Amino acid sequence: MSTTDPNRVDESLIALRRILRATDQYERDLASAAGLSPAQLRVLQIIAGKPGGTVTPKALAQQMGVTQATVTSVVDKLVARAFVVRQPSETDRRQTNVVLTDTGRAALDEAPDALQQRYVREFVKLADWEQAQLVASLERVAAMMDAHLMDASPVLTMGEIAGVGKRK
């Protein structure tokens, strides 16, 4: 075992804590400003980015890296608030599409800049080797915390992506 500088241990823990606090603060800001969870915001963003503002639940699940059951839970909450509607597909009657409503678009427009969008803006500015090094380091941190096998999507959130618990 190598000798480790105790200051580096503390610095690494402080950096992790800052990331967790930033994620938590973003969730509170998002809930306060737009009444959305990060997962709900991401669903609205994905739908808004699709031609015609419509997408299948299967496509949502694939893009977010979550199960269709998780997407169903998030979409149910968005339907209840009239941010999206479910419509039968015109091309395949077995399929349902999730369609963004005007209310949903307004909520999306009012939402604060997503934490992951800020991260992506800065990440893409890094040199290729820096991106690779950062990804490797983050994967190593996840492995060190026994989190490397956990199901995760590219949505920065503290809670369950399905919104289980106190979030609506």
Backbone bond lengths (Angstrom), bond angles and torsions (degrees), N, CA, C in turn:
res aa  C-N    CA-C-N  psi(-1)  N-CA   C-N-CA  omega(-1)  CA-C   N-CA-C  phi
1 M - - - 1.461 - - 1.521 109.33 -
2 S 1.311 116.36 135.79 1.456 120.52 -178.97 1.522 110.41 -83.63
3 T 1.318 113.91 159.38 1.457 119.92 176.65 1.528 107.67 -78.31
4 T 1.326 115.88 130.08 1.459 120.75 -178.53 1.511 109.73 -113.10
5 D 1.302 115.15 133.61 1.456 121.53 176.99 1.531 107.92 -67.28
6 P 1.348 117.88 119.43 1.471 120.05 -179.69 1.532 112.68 -57.61
7 N 1.336 116.75 -30.15 1.468 119.25 178.47 1.523 111.18 -65.03
8 R 1.335 116.46 -36.34 1.465 119.43 178.90 1.517 111.30 -66.79
9 V 1.331 116.35 -37.90 1.463 119.70 177.17 1.523 109.00 -60.06
10 D 1.321 116.06 -49.43 1.469 120.20 179.51 1.528 111.29 -62.53
11 E 1.329 116.98 -42.47 1.461 120.32 179.23 1.524 111.54 -61.48
12 S 1.323 116.83 -39.50 1.464 119.44 179.19 1.525 111.07 -67.68
13 L 1.336 116.45 -40.61 1.463 119.44 178.60 1.525 111.56 -67.30
14 I 1.315 116.50 -37.02 1.468 120.42 177.05 1.537 109.93 -64.38
15 A 1.332 117.20 -43.00 1.463 120.43 178.84 1.526 110.75 -62.12
16 L 1.337 117.51 -42.93 1.466 120.63 177.02 1.523 110.81 -61.05
17 R 1.311 115.99 -44.23 1.466 120.29 -179.60 1.527 111.25 -63.03
18 R 1.320 116.60 -38.48 1.468 119.90 178.11 1.528 110.99 -63.48
19 I 1.327 116.37 -40.79 1.466 120.22 178.08 1.524 109.92 -62.50
20 L 1.324 116.69 -45.68 1.467 120.54 178.92 1.525 111.55 -62.53
21 R 1.320 116.49 -41.70 1.464 120.20 179.81 1.530 111.23 -66.95
22 A 1.337 116.99 -39.98 1.465 120.03 178.31 1.519 110.52 -62.77
23 T 1.326 116.72 -40.93 1.461 121.39 179.14 1.525 110.40 -64.51
24 D 1.318 116.17 -44.66 1.460 121.24 179.47 1.532 110.85 -63.95
25 Q 1.328 117.30 -43.70 1.465 121.48 179.85 1.523 110.72 -63.42
26 Y 1.334 116.18 -41.08 1.460 119.86 178.35 1.530 110.72 -60.77
27 E 1.336 116.41 -43.64 1.471 119.49 178.93 1.520 110.91 -58.70
28 R 1.330 116.47 -44.21 1.472 119.86 179.66 1.526 110.87 -64.19
29 D 1.334 116.97 -43.23 1.467 120.86 179.63 1.522 110.83 -62.82
30 L 1.318 116.45 -42.59 1.461 121.30 -179.80 1.526 110.68 -64.70
31 A 1.323 116.52 -45.06 1.463 120.35 179.67 1.524 110.38 -63.16
32 S 1.329 116.37 -39.77 1.458 120.71 -179.36 1.528 111.77 -69.77
33 A 1.316 117.44 -44.96 1.461 121.17 -175.11 1.527 113.10 -77.53
34 A 1.316 116.40 -41.25 1.462 118.62 -172.49 1.521 113.59 -123.50
35 G 1.309 117.82 -6.88 1.460 120.40 -179.21 1.525 112.90 67.30
36 L 1.324 117.15 29.93 1.457 122.42 -177.25 1.525 110.90 -122.24
37 S 1.314 115.29 151.98 1.457 120.18 168.43 1.529 107.16 -86.95
38 P 1.336 118.10 161.07 1.472 119.07 176.55 1.530 112.59 -57.11
39 A 1.321 117.66 -37.30 1.474 120.07 179.48 1.535 110.40 -65.93
40 Q 1.328 117.16 -41.33 1.462 120.41 178.16 1.525 110.50 -63.86
41 L 1.327 116.35 -42.76 1.459 120.42 178.13 1.525 110.03 -60.62
42 R 1.324 116.76 -43.73 1.470 120.12 -178.71 1.529 110.87 -63.28
43 V 1.319 117.35 -39.60 1.470 120.01 177.33 1.526 109.67 -61.79
44 L 1.321 117.51 -45.51 1.470 120.44 178.44 1.528 110.82 -60.92
45 Q 1.342 116.69 -41.38 1.465 120.24 179.56 1.529 111.44 -63.30
46 I 1.314 116.35 -43.28 1.467 120.03 -179.76 1.517 110.38 -63.02
47 I 1.332 116.48 -47.01 1.469 120.12 -179.50 1.526 110.13 -61.83
48 A 1.329 116.86 -43.90 1.466 120.44 -179.10 1.526 111.54 -62.38
49 G 1.314 117.14 -28.19 1.453 121.10 -178.94 1.522 114.41 -84.07
50 K 1.301 116.84 -6.08 1.470 120.93 -179.47 1.527 110.39 -91.33
51 P 1.328 116.74 149.66 1.469 119.53 177.11 1.533 110.82 -56.44
52 G 1.306 116.18 128.61 1.457 121.10 178.96 1.513 114.01 77.16
53 G 1.347 117.67 2.65 1.460 120.49 -179.99 1.512 112.84 62.90
54 T 1.329 116.38 37.26 1.457 121.08 -178.13 1.526 110.14 -139.76
55 V 1.338 115.30 146.22 1.462 120.88 -178.81 1.528 108.81 -156.94
56 T 1.306 116.25 155.30 1.468 119.79 176.58 1.523 109.71 -84.49
57 P 1.331 117.17 152.87 1.468 119.28 175.28 1.530 111.89 -58.17
58 K 1.316 116.97 -35.87 1.469 120.35 179.05 1.527 111.01 -62.25
59 A 1.323 116.78 -43.87 1.462 120.54 178.75 1.528 111.06 -65.29
60 L 1.334 116.69 -38.61 1.470 120.13 175.94 1.522 110.31 -60.05
61 A 1.324 116.67 -48.35 1.469 121.33 -178.60 1.521 110.62 -60.45
62 Q 1.321 116.73 -43.14 1.463 120.01 -179.72 1.518 111.28 -64.67
63 Q 1.319 117.87 -44.72 1.466 120.52 -177.94 1.526 111.34 -67.26
64 M 1.330 117.13 -36.32 1.459 120.55 -178.42 1.520 112.77 -84.71
65 G 1.320 117.31 -15.05 1.457 120.24 -179.99 1.515 112.95 74.63
66 V 1.324 116.26 33.91 1.465 121.85 179.93 1.527 109.01 -129.18
67 T 1.315 116.37 174.08 1.467 120.51 179.65 1.525 110.49 -78.01
68 Q 1.329 115.21 161.06 1.463 119.62 176.16 1.526 110.62 -65.33
69 A 1.328 117.57 -30.64 1.471 120.36 177.28 1.528 110.45 -63.18
70 T 1.316 116.80 -39.32 1.466 120.42 177.62 1.520 110.24 -64.95
71 V 1.318 116.27 -44.46 1.468 120.38 178.58 1.521 109.84 -61.75
72 T 1.311 117.28 -41.83 1.465 121.14 179.15 1.520 110.45 -57.91
73 S 1.328 117.10 -43.53 1.467 121.47 179.39 1.532 111.23 -62.06
74 V 1.322 116.48 -45.35 1.470 120.38 -179.84 1.529 109.82 -66.12
75 V 1.324 117.00 -45.60 1.468 121.06 -179.15 1.526 110.55 -63.73
76 D 1.330 118.21 -38.93 1.472 120.87 176.83 1.528 110.86 -54.59
77 K 1.316 116.22 -44.19 1.472 120.67 179.84 1.524 111.23 -66.26
78 L 1.324 116.37 -38.44 1.470 120.02 178.68 1.529 111.54 -70.47
79 V 1.317 117.62 -36.41 1.466 121.75 176.06 1.530 109.81 -63.95
80 A 1.331 116.80 -43.26 1.463 121.51 -179.57 1.525 111.79 -59.99
81 R 1.315 116.75 -27.84 1.469 120.94 -179.92 1.530 112.30 -98.82
82 A 1.317 116.65 5.79 1.470 123.86 178.68 1.527 112.77 64.25
83 F 1.330 117.51 26.73 1.464 121.58 176.06 1.523 111.12 -82.92
84 V 1.324 115.72 -27.30 1.474 121.88 175.93 1.517 108.01 -141.07
85 V 1.323 115.49 162.18 1.460 121.73 172.14 1.522 107.70 -130.00
86 R 1.316 114.97 154.68 1.458 120.63 173.08 1.523 106.94 -97.83
87 Q 1.327 115.80 132.02 1.460 120.83 178.78 1.517 108.88 -131.56
88 P 1.327 116.51 140.80 1.464 118.81 175.05 1.528 109.53 -63.18
89 S 1.308 116.01 142.34 1.456 121.31 177.69 1.526 109.45 -66.33
90 E 1.332 115.60 141.10 1.465 120.07 177.15 1.523 110.96 -79.29
91 T 1.340 116.89 -19.73 1.463 120.20 -176.76 1.516 113.54 -100.76
92 D 1.344 117.16 -23.56 1.465 120.80 -178.39 1.518 108.19 -143.56
93 R 1.310 117.02 106.32 1.470 119.91 -173.93 1.529 113.51 -67.01
94 R 1.324 117.41 -12.99 1.473 119.98 176.12 1.526 111.65 -80.32
95 Q 1.298 116.27 -11.39 1.461 122.24 -172.44 1.527 111.16 -106.72
96 T 1.322 115.42 145.96 1.457 122.02 175.44 1.524 108.26 -117.34
97 N 1.307 116.39 141.06 1.457 121.39 176.79 1.525 109.39 -108.31
98 V 1.312 115.41 148.79 1.462 121.87 174.11 1.525 105.52 -103.06
99 V 1.332 115.75 124.25 1.462 121.41 -172.87 1.532 109.46 -120.67
100 L 1.308 115.41 132.55 1.459 122.10 177.81 1.523 110.20 -71.53
101 T 1.332 116.64 134.55 1.463 121.30 177.32 1.533 109.16 -97.45
102 D 1.310 116.26 171.00 1.470 120.41 175.83 1.527 110.18 -61.32
103 T 1.325 116.51 -37.70 1.470 120.88 177.74 1.529 110.06 -63.15
104 G 1.316 116.56 -41.35 1.460 121.26 177.95 1.514 112.06 -64.76
105 R 1.324 116.14 -41.43 1.469 119.84 178.54 1.529 110.23 -64.67
106 A 1.329 117.78 -39.29 1.469 120.94 177.95 1.528 110.40 -63.98
107 A 1.333 117.04 -42.50 1.463 120.41 178.01 1.526 110.52 -62.90
108 L 1.298 116.71 -39.44 1.464 121.89 178.09 1.526 110.50 -64.19
109 D 1.317 116.35 -42.58 1.469 120.78 179.53 1.524 112.44 -65.80
110 E 1.341 117.03 -30.95 1.462 121.59 -178.27 1.523 113.41 -85.68
111 A 1.325 117.18 -15.11 1.462 121.24 -176.02 1.529 110.78 -68.15
112 P 1.327 116.32 142.79 1.469 118.58 176.61 1.529 110.15 -67.24
113 D 1.311 115.43 160.54 1.462 122.41 178.58 1.521 109.53 -55.27
114 A 1.310 116.31 124.93 1.460 120.93 -177.44 1.522 111.22 -65.26
115 L 1.319 115.11 139.98 1.458 121.46 179.47 1.518 110.40 -56.35
116 Q 1.325 116.78 -42.42 1.465 118.42 -179.29 1.525 111.47 -67.34
117 Q 1.340 118.26 -28.13 1.462 119.87 177.29 1.529 110.30 -69.06
118 R 1.336 115.78 -39.52 1.469 119.13 176.07 1.521 110.21 -62.65
119 Y 1.319 115.49 -42.41 1.461 120.97 179.05 1.531 110.27 -61.80
120 V 1.318 117.14 -47.14 1.465 121.25 -178.59 1.526 110.43 -62.04
121 R 1.333 117.14 -43.30 1.474 120.28 178.98 1.524 111.15 -55.92
122 E 1.328 116.44 -42.80 1.471 120.33 -179.48 1.521 111.86 -77.51
123 F 1.323 117.53 -37.31 1.463 121.95 -178.54 1.529 110.98 -61.56
124 V 1.335 116.94 -44.36 1.465 119.65 -177.27 1.525 112.33 -68.54
125 K 1.319 118.06 -17.15 1.467 121.64 176.41 1.529 111.82 -76.50
126 L 1.331 116.78 -18.25 1.464 120.49 -179.01 1.520 110.78 -72.20
127 A 1.329 115.53 151.92 1.460 120.51 173.39 1.525 108.58 -64.29
128 D 1.325 115.99 156.64 1.460 121.04 -178.71 1.525 111.55 -53.54
129 W 1.332 117.51 -44.71 1.469 120.42 -178.73 1.525 111.17 -65.37
130 E 1.340 116.87 -33.85 1.463 119.67 178.12 1.528 110.80 -68.91
131 Q 1.339 116.16 -40.14 1.462 120.11 176.80 1.523 110.45 -60.57
132 A 1.322 116.25 -47.45 1.469 120.65 -179.70 1.529 110.99 -62.26
133 Q 1.325 116.56 -41.78 1.463 120.85 179.53 1.533 110.66 -64.99
134 L 1.315 117.26 -41.66 1.457 121.12 -179.82 1.526 110.89 -65.76
135 V 1.325 117.42 -44.57 1.460 120.88 178.13 1.529 110.14 -60.31
136 A 1.338 116.12 -45.81 1.469 119.92 179.38 1.529 110.92 -61.71
137 S 1.307 116.83 -41.56 1.469 120.45 179.80 1.527 111.38 -65.61
138 L 1.332 116.61 -43.13 1.465 119.63 179.13 1.523 111.26 -65.82
139 E 1.330 116.60 -39.65 1.467 119.39 176.14 1.523 110.77 -63.31
140 R 1.311 116.99 -37.56 1.467 121.30 178.19 1.532 110.15 -65.47
141 V 1.324 116.94 -42.86 1.469 120.48 177.49 1.528 109.90 -60.81
142 A 1.326 116.92 -44.53 1.470 120.54 178.18 1.529 110.22 -58.84
143 A 1.331 116.96 -42.78 1.463 120.58 179.38 1.532 110.90 -66.27
144 M 1.311 117.04 -39.13 1.473 120.97 179.08 1.518 111.38 -62.34
145 M 1.318 116.49 -28.76 1.464 121.61 -178.12 1.533 111.30 -99.07
146 D 1.344 116.36 13.28 1.467 122.13 -177.88 1.518 112.05 55.19
147 A 1.321 116.15 33.95 1.459 120.75 -179.41 1.526 111.80 -111.06
148 H 1.308 117.69 2.20 1.464 121.35 -174.01 1.521 113.66 -67.95
149 L 1.319 118.35 -19.69 1.459 120.37 179.36 1.527 113.14 -101.97
150 M 1.332 116.92 0.53 1.462 120.54 -179.84 1.524 110.29 -70.05
151 D 1.339 115.47 143.15 1.454 121.46 175.11 1.523 107.63 -68.06
152 A 1.302 116.50 129.51 1.461 119.87 -179.82 1.517 109.56 -148.30
153 S 1.313 114.77 152.03 1.454 120.65 175.81 1.525 107.97 -120.14
154 P 1.318 117.31 170.46 1.458 119.23 179.85 1.526 112.83 -80.84
155 V 1.320 116.73 43.51 1.456 122.30 176.56 1.517 106.87 -116.92
156 L 1.314 117.00 119.23 1.459 120.79 179.89 1.517 108.87 -80.02
157 T 1.306 114.70 107.33 1.458 121.34 -179.00 1.510 108.83 -149.58
158 M 1.317 117.12 152.96 1.454 121.50 -179.71 1.515 111.54 -88.78
159 G 1.330 117.43 -32.88 1.458 121.03 -175.11 1.509 111.77 -94.92
160 E 1.319 114.32 -168.26 1.454 120.28 176.76 1.516 109.39 -68.18
161 I 1.301 116.91 138.69 1.460 120.15 -179.29 1.518 111.77 -63.81
162 A 1.313 117.32 -28.42 1.455 120.10 179.98 1.521 111.90 -75.48
163 G 1.327 117.02 -3.88 1.455 119.87 178.68 1.502 112.75 76.80
164 V 1.326 118.10 22.01 1.448 121.11 178.92 1.508 107.90 -65.81
165 G 1.306 116.62 135.92 1.458 119.79 178.86 1.493 111.38 112.98
166 K 1.360 115.76 -141.95 1.439 120.66 -170.95 1.524 114.93 -77.14
167 R 1.340 119.34 -20.30 1.464 120.85 -177.86 1.514 110.85 -75.71
168 K 1.317 114.66 145.61 1.466 120.10 176.15 1.480 109.40 -124.22
